[in-house]
Amino acid sequence: MVNSFHSPVLTKEVIYYLNCKKEGIYIDCTLGGGGHAESILEKIYPDGLLIGIDQDIEAIEAASRKLKNYLDRVKLVKDNFNNLEKILNNLKIKKVSGIFFDLGVSSHQLAEKERGFSFKEDSYLDMRMDLTQKFNADILVNSYSEKDLIEIFQRYGEERFSKRIAHLIVLKRQNNPITTTKQLADLVIRALPKTKKKSWWRIHPATRIFQAIRIEVNRELEFLEKGLYQAIQVLDDQGRVGVISYHSLEDRIVKNIFKKAEKEGIGQKGYNLKIITKKPIRPSLEEIKGNPKARSAKLRVAEKIISNTINI
Ligand SMILES: C[S@@+](CC[C@H](N)C(=O)[O-])C[C@H]1O[C@@H](n2cnc3c(N)ncnc32)[C@H](O)[C@@H]1O
């Protein structure tokens, strides 16, 4: 179904693998427009409870409209999933039956010109998911050292021409700060070697640079790691955690944390994490045709088995 705020990806698969129980407590850590949350609620309402978290107030507002028929069994929290344990403490909830993450930005965030995530339209370089945060893309681009810019472009964008791009940014900002998405995108193209400059690209060269800056501004990989660790801790026996990632940096973190927890546990002892999806679940060609943004999605799911309940 097309949703103007965000069309959820792999919804049927998420619901199938989360194995929602009627009376369960479920957390959607990345609420967005509430698409996945609504499908979870269709399974658990009116006996279960859904906690929806998002650090973007616009997502919380959109989801509360979307979930209006379920609101007596929903708690919406505007926060970072990095604070998962604290959020549950505040709600006096100790264990949950399932947790879901749908990483990255929503279509709404990408499409809203003022949010400054996209170079398709010219706007102020912002890229914050949490609008109360001070640090944004403008501050990053105009204050990071050349060395730090190279590092984030290489690490989070896997960009071959990181050195050339970082060098040109530092050179240009000496005269005038780079404050708009178009200025930055044009500058990325200017920094490329002559042979790589064309009038048309399958993937615009600024895509990887914008991804890198977005990841750094929102500390996406650090929070994913911390949030996922906490998710594993708060899961109840046979509770499941599902994560949809959209690029290899995210997917690698999810895969490695699941593997580590399966092999040796993470944090508190006395449990095993069983990986349910040996290979990540990918969208069907039909889904990709209807929603091209789904093409890079990968869903991984694991189940927690608390060992002292096994032999009872
Ligand atoms: C891909 S969208 C989720 C879409 C959602 N599943 C739906 O059906 O509409 C990702 C959402 O996660 C939020 N988000 C990303 N990182 C977050 C974090 N660390 N803490 C809280 N929310 C986060 C973003 O603000 C965005 O709204």
The ligand as a Tripos MOL2 file, in Angstrom:
@<TRIPOS>MOLECULE
LIG
   27    29     1     0     0
SMALL
NO_CHARGES

@<TRIPOS>ATOM
      1 C1         12.7940    3.6600    7.7900 C.3       1 LIG1
      2 S1         11.9620    4.7040    8.9050 S.3       1 LIG1
      3 C2         10.8230    3.6320    9.6980 C.3       1 LIG1
      4 C3          9.5450    3.4780    8.9490 C.3       1 LIG1
      5 C4          8.4890    2.6720    9.6650 C.3       1 LIG1
      6 N1          8.8730    1.3040    9.8490 N.3       1 LIG1
      7 C5          7.1500    2.7520    8.9710 C.2       1 LIG1
      8 O1          6.5150    1.7140    8.7620 O.co2     1 LIG1
      9 O2          6.7230    3.8740    8.6370 O.co2     1 LIG1
     10 C6         13.1520    4.9190   10.1890 C.3       1 LIG1
     11 C7         12.6900    5.7930   11.3420 C.3       1 LIG1
     12 O3         13.5590    5.5170   12.4250 O.3       1 LIG1
     13 C8         13.8550    6.7050   13.1010 C.3       1 LIG1
     14 N2         15.1500    6.4950   13.7570 N.ar      1 LIG1
     15 C9         16.3410    6.2270   13.1760 C.ar      1 LIG1
     16 N3         17.3010    6.0700   14.0990 N.ar      1 LIG1
     17 C10        16.7030    6.2220   15.3110 C.ar      1 LIG1
     18 C11        17.1780    6.1600   16.6500 C.ar      1 LIG1
     19 N4         18.4580    5.9250   16.9330 N.pl3     1 LIG1
     20 N5         16.2850    6.3390   17.6480 N.ar      1 LIG1
     21 C12        14.9640    6.5830   17.3650 C.ar      1 LIG1
     22 N6         14.4680    6.6600   16.1050 N.ar      1 LIG1
     23 C13        15.3140    6.4770   15.0890 C.ar      1 LIG1
     24 C14        13.8650    7.7670   12.0460 C.3       1 LIG1
     25 O4         13.5980    9.0360   12.5930 O.3       1 LIG1
     26 C15        12.7510    7.2830   11.0980 C.3       1 LIG1
     27 O5         11.5230    7.8880   11.4080 O.3       1 LIG1
@<TRIPOS>BOND
     1     1     2 1
     2     2     3 1
     3     2    10 1
     4     3     4 1
     5     4     5 1
     6     5     6 1
     7     5     7 1
     8     7     8 2
     9     7     9 1
    10    10    11 1
    11    11    12 1
    12    11    26 1
    13    12    13 1
    14    13    14 1
    15    13    24 1
    16    14    15 ar
    17    14    23 ar
    18    15    16 ar
    19    16    17 ar
    20    17    18 ar
    21    17    23 ar
    22    18    19 1
    23    18    20 ar
    24    20    21 ar
    25    21    22 ar
    26    22    23 ar
    27    24    25 1
    28    24    26 1
    29    26    27 1
@<TRIPOS>SUBSTRUCTURE
     1 LIG1         1 GROUP 0 **** ****
